[in-house]
Amino acid sequence: MSLPRWRKRTSSASVAQKAADRVFLPIAIGQVLASAETLSLKDVFDDDGYLRGVSAEQYPEGSLRHRISRVLDHARTPKVLAGVTLAAAVGLALGRGNRKVQIASSAIIATCNRLSEIRTPYGRDGADQMTAVITQYRTLTALIPDRRLSDDLFLRAVNFQSGLSYAVSGISKAFGSSWIQGDALPEILQTEAYGRGPAAELLRRRPKLSRAMTVGTVVWESAFPLVYLLPRQQASHALSAVKLFHVGVAATMELPRFVWGFVGSHGAVGYVLDTRGNRRTFEKAVVGTACGVAVASALIAREKRKIAEQRRLGPKGVSQLQSAFGTVEYVVNRPSDNTDNADGTDGAVGADGARPVVVLECGLGQSLESWEWVAERLARDHTVIRYHRSGYGLTNARASSGDILSAVLDEVGIQGEVVVATHSIGSLSAASYVGDPRFVDRIRKLVVVDGTDPELLDADRSDRRRFGKFIQSQVHTLFAAVTGIYEWAPNAVQRQAGYTPDTQYSHVQFVFSPQNIVNSVREYVKMGTEGTLAELSAVKSVLVVASGENAEQQSALAKKLGADVEVVAGSAHRSIIGYKNHAEKVEGAIRRFIHAG
C-alpha cells in the first residue's frame, strides 16, 4: 500500500531537513572556531599587519566606493564581522530542525565571510571555500517558494560541488609531478608553517609512509565519484574514511578549521545516496547538460580545425612535396619586382651575386604561420622558405630535418647561399644539418631567436619534476584541444600572437591540433642535443635574438655560441615573433645581420 502524497511530501521534507542538520552542525563548529581565532588575534589587522585591509586600493581616492572600502579596511572591522559570525554560528548550531534559523544564519555567515574576503583576499583554504559555497547556496535556494524543491536543490548542489571538488583536486594533482611522484607531502612538511607539529615530525621520520600517503591522496580524490556506485553501507564507510583523512590533515598541519567545511558537505552527499533512483535529479541534469556542451564544443573545434586545414590546401595556402620519404608541407615567399629594401638600400647578395635564401625553422609545436610577420617583410627582397618538420601539419615524412630541407630546396630550385633563422627548439633542429656536407658550405649565417639551450633541455628532461611539469602542460593543452575549450577560454597561444585574422585562425587551430600536440611531446623527448653547441658555433656567423623575458638565459647561450646578442624589450617567448611590433625588430635584426657581410 503506497503512502498518500501529503505523507510522501512530509517524509521527503523530513529527510531533507535531517540532511541539512548534518550539513550545518560541522559548519557551525568551524565558524565558531574561526571567529574565536579572529577575535584572539592582535595587530595583524593594522595598516602594517599582514592581514591589513586592501579593498580600497582598487578604487580612486575620494570616490564613494573608496570611502566605503576604507571602512571595511579598518583594523576593527574583522573583529566586528567575527563577532556577528560567531553569533550566527551559535544560532546555526542551536537551530537543528529549524529551517528558517538555518537560512538566516547562513545568510549572515555568507555575508560576513564575503566582506572579509573582499577586505583581505588571501589566507583562506579549501574548507573556508566550501563553507562559503554551502552558506551561499542555502541563501540563494531559500528564494525558491517551494520548500521541497528548495531544500532538494540546495542539498544536491552542495553534493555536486563536493564531489566535483574532490575529483578535480585529485585529477589536478595527478598532472602535477610532485604529487604523482610522492614528493608533495614531504615538501609541505618541510615548511615552517605546516611542519611544526608532532604528527608532521612523525611523517618526516618515515619518508616512505609520507610518499605513500601523497600518492594515495591522488588516488582516492580522483576516485571519489565512485562512492555513488557503492551500496549505502559501504558508501558510509568510505565517507568516514574521508573524514578521517581531513582530521589527519588538520592534526598534521595544525589547522583546526580545515576539517569542518568538507565534513559538512558530506551531509549532502549522504542525502543524495539516500535518494538514489529518483527519476529527475539535479546531478543528472547537470551531468547531461555538461556532456552535451562538451560534445558540441569538441565537434565545433574539430570542424574548425578541418576548415583551417582546407584553407591551407587552398590556392593561397601551402605547397606539398611528394618526396621519396613522404609528404612535406612548405611555403615559399618570393621577392616582388621591387628589389629595394624597406629602408631604401639594395638587398644583400652572396658570393655568387645572388641574394641568400632565408629558411625559417619553427618552434616546438608551432605553425608555419608563427613566422608570418617576419617572412612577409623579409620576402620583399629575399626568397623565404618555411616548412613543417616530421609529424607536424601535413608533413607525414619520417625523415630528418636535413633530408626534408634538402628536398624542399631541390624542389624550389635553390642552389646558393642559405641563411637559417630559428625559433625556440628550431635551433636544435638546425644543429642537426648545419654541419651536413649538403649545407656546410651554404649555411654561413645563423640567427637564433629565443633558442633552446641544449644543456638546459637535457637538465629539464632528466629532472623528473621539470619533465613532469612539461608533460602536465601538454596534457592540459591536449584536453583543451579535444574538448574545444580553447575556443571559448583565453589561452597563452592567442594572448602571445597578434596576426591578421586569417593567419591567427590558422595558427591557433594548428597549435591546438591533437596530432601536433602529441608530436611536440615526441619531438621534445627525442630531439638530439649531443654536440649541438659545437655544430651551431661552427657556423661562420651566429646572432642570438632574445625576448625580454629570456634575456639573461639567451645571453648565456650567446656566450656558448660565441655570438652577438640583441634583445627585443617587452617581448615574451612566443610574442617575439607573434606580435607585429616585436617581429619587425626581429626582422630588422636578421636583415642587418645578413647585410653585415
Residue, then its C-alpha position, 0 to 999 in steps of 0.5 A: m500500500s503506497l503512502p498518500r502524497w501529503r505523507k510522501r511530501t512530509s517524509s521527503a521534507s523530513v529527510a531533507q531537513k535531517a540532511a541539512d542538520r548534518v550539513f550545518l552542525p560541522i559548519a557551525i563548529g568551524q565558524v565558531l572556531a574561526s571567529a574565536e581565532t579572529l577575535s584572539l588575534k592582535d595587530v595583524f589587522d593594522d595598516d602594517g599587519y599582514l592581514r591589513g585591509v586592501s579593498a580600497e586600493q582598487y578604487p580612486e581616492g575620494s570616490l564613494r566606493h573608496r570611502i566605503s572600502r576604507v571602512l571595511d579596511h579598518a583594523r576593527t572591522p574583522k573583529v566586528l564581522a567575527g563577532v556577528t559570525l560567531a553569533a550566527a554560528v551559535g544560532l546555526a548550531l542551536g537551530r537543528g530542525n529549524r529551517k528558517v534559523q538555518i537560512a538566516s544564519s547562513a545568510i549572515i555567515a555568507t555575508c560576513n565571510r564575503l566582506s572579509e574576503i573582499r577586505t583581505p583576499y588571501g589566507r583562506d583554504g579549501a574548507d573556508q571555500m566550501t563553507a562559503v559555497i554551502t552558506q551561499y547556496r542555502t541563501l540563494t535556494a531559500l528564494i525558491p517558494d517551494r520548500r521541497l524543491s528548495d531544500d532538494l536543490f540546495l542539498r544536491a548542489v552542495n553534493f555536486q560541488s563536493g564531489l566535483s571538488y574532490a575529483v578535480s583536486g585529485i585529477s589536478k594533482a595527478f598532472g602535477s609531478s610532485w604529487i604523482q611522484g610522492d614528493a608533495l607531502p614531504e615538501i609541505l612538511q618541510t615548511e615552517a608553517y605546516g611542519r611544526g607539529p608532532a604528527a608532521e615530525l612523525l611523517r618526516r621520520r618515515p619518508k616512505l609512509s609520507r610518499a605513500m600517503t601523497v600518492g594515495t591522496v591522488v588516488w582516492e580524490s580522483a576516485f571519489p565519484l565512485v562512492y555513488l556506485l557503492p551500496r549505502q553501507q559501504a558508501s558510509h564507510a568510505l565517507s568516514a574514511v574521508k573524514l578521517f583523512h581531513v582530521g589527519v590533515a588538520a592534526t598534521m598541519e595544525l589547522p583546526r578549521f580545515v576539517w569542518g567545511f568538507v565534513g559538512s558537505h558530506g551531509a549532502v552527499g549522504y542525502v543524495l545516496d539516500t535518494r538514489g533512483n529518483r527519476r529527475t535529479f539535479e546531478k543528472a541534469v547537470v551531468g547531461t547538460a555538461c556532456g552535451v556542451a562538451v560534445a558540441s564544443a569538441l565537434i565545433a573545434r574539430e570542424k574548425r580545425k578541418i576548415a583551417e586545414q582546407r584553407r591551407l590546401g587552398p590556392k593561397g595556402v601551402s605547397q606539398l612535396q611528394s618526396a621519396f620519404g613522404t609528404v612535406e608541407y612548405v611555403v615559399n615567399r618570393p621577392s616582388d619586382n621591387t628589389d629595394n629594401a624597406d629602408g631604401t638600400d639594395g638587398a644583400v647578395g652572396a658570393d655568387g651575386a645572388r641574394p641568400v635564401v632565408v629558411l625559417e625553422c619553427g618552434l616546438g609545436q608551432s605553425l608555419e604561420s608563427w613566422e608570418w610577420v617576419a617572412e612577409r617583410l623579409a620576402r620583399d627582397h629575399t626568397v623565404i622558405r618555411y616548412h613543417r618538420s616530421g609529424y607536424g601539419l601535413t608533413n607525414a615524412r619520417a625523415s630528418s630535418g636535413d633530408i626534408l630541407s634538402a628536398v624542399l630546396d631541390e624542389v624550389g630550385i635553390q642552389g646558393e647561399v642559405v641563411v637559417a633563422t630559428h625559433s625556440i627548439g628550431s635551433l636544435s633542429a638546425a644543429s642537426y644539418v648545419g654541419d651536413p656536407r649538403f649545407v656546410d658550405r651554404i649555411r654561413k649565417l645563423v640567427v637564433v631567436d629565443g633558442t633552446d639551450p641544449e644543456l638546459l633541455d637535457a637538465d629539464r628532461s632528466d629532472r623528473r619534476r621539470f619533465g613532469k611539469f612539461i608533460q602536465s602542460q601538454v596534457h592540459t593543452l591536449f584536453a583543451a584541444v579535444t574538448g574545444i575549450y580553447e575556443w571559448a577560454p583565453n589561452a597563452v597561444q592567442r594572448q602571445a600572437g597578434y596576426t591578421p585574422d586569417t593567419q591567427y585562425s590558422h595558427v591557433q587551430f594548428v597549435f591546438s591540433p591533437q596530432n601536433i600536440v602529441n608530436s611536440v611531446r615526441e619531438y621534445v623527448k627525442m630531439g638530439t642535443e649531443g654536440t649541438l653547441a659545437e655544430l651551431s658555433a661552427v657556423k661562420s656567423v651566429l646572432v642570438v635574438a632574445s625576448g625580454e623575458n629570456a634575456e639573461q638565459q639567451s645571453a648565456l647561450a650567446k656566450k656558448l655560441g660565441a655570438d652577438v646578442e640583441v634583445v627585443a624589450g617587452s617581448a615574451h617567448r612566443s610574442i617575439i615573433g607573434y606580435k607585429n611590433h616585436a617581429e619587425k625588430v626581429e626582422g630588422a635584426i636578421r636583415r642587418f645581420i645578413h647585410a653585415g657581410 
